Amino acid sequence: MAKEKVKHLSAVFVSVFAHAGHITKKEAKEMSGLDDAAFDKAYKKAGKIADKVMKAEGNKMDKFLQHFGDEIDQFTKSFAGKLF
């Protein structure tokens, strides 16, 4: 189960690059190692993150880290509530 969650987070991360136009969606899927359904969920989450970052003012990297951090927090709740 933990392995799939880490794969999901990795897929969200690489999919942000796809949404930003740096790689293709197909390349992001290949890097993720997820099946179609699981990848689609991660890709949609990445789209939401990318939209929030693009609409944000100021340092976009700070906004990306904030929103991706929120996603990490959601998925690490099953690891006793935190990653570390």
N, C-alpha and C positions, 0 to 999 in steps of 0.2 A: 504494500500500500504506500509506504513512504517513497519508494522508488517512482511510482506513478505520479505522486505529487511533485517530486523534484523535476520529473520530465515535463509536467504541466508548467511549472514556473519557468523552466528553460524555454519552452515553446512560447510562452507569453513574451519573454525577453527577446527572442529572435524575431518574433512576429511584429514587435514594435519597429524593428529595422525594415521589415517588409512594408508596413504601413507608411513609413517615412520614405520609401522608394529606394533604399540602399540594396536590398535583395528582393527576390521574387517571393511570392507566397509559396510557390512550389519548393524553393530552396529552404524556406523557413520550415516547411513541413518535413522535408528530408532531414534537416538538422534535429528536429524535435524527437523523431523516433516514435511518434504517437500514431494511432490509427486515425482514420478520417474524422470520426465523431469527436474524439477527444481533442484532436487538433482544432477542429472548428470552434469548440468552446474556448480554447486558449486564444485563438485568432481573434475572436469577438472581444474577449477581455483586452487584448492588446490594442484593438481598435478604439476602445473606450479610453484607455490610457493615452494613446497617441492624440486623440481628439482633445482631451483635457490639457495635455502639454502644449499643443499647438495654439489653443485659445488663451493660454496663460500669458501674463506679462512678466517681464523680468527674466531671470535666469531659468531657461527652459530645462536645463539639466537638473537643477534643484527640484523642479516640478516633476520631472520624470522619476527621479529617485524617490520623491514623496509618494507618488501614485503607485510605483512598482513596489515600494516598501509596504504600502497598504495591502497589496495583493499577497506579498510574502506573509504578512501578519495573518491574513485570512487562512492561508494554507498551512501555517505552522501551528495553528491552534490544536491540531491533533497530536503534535509533538509536545505534550504537556504544557501547551500554551505559549511556548516560545522556542526559538531556534537554538539559542545558547543558554 
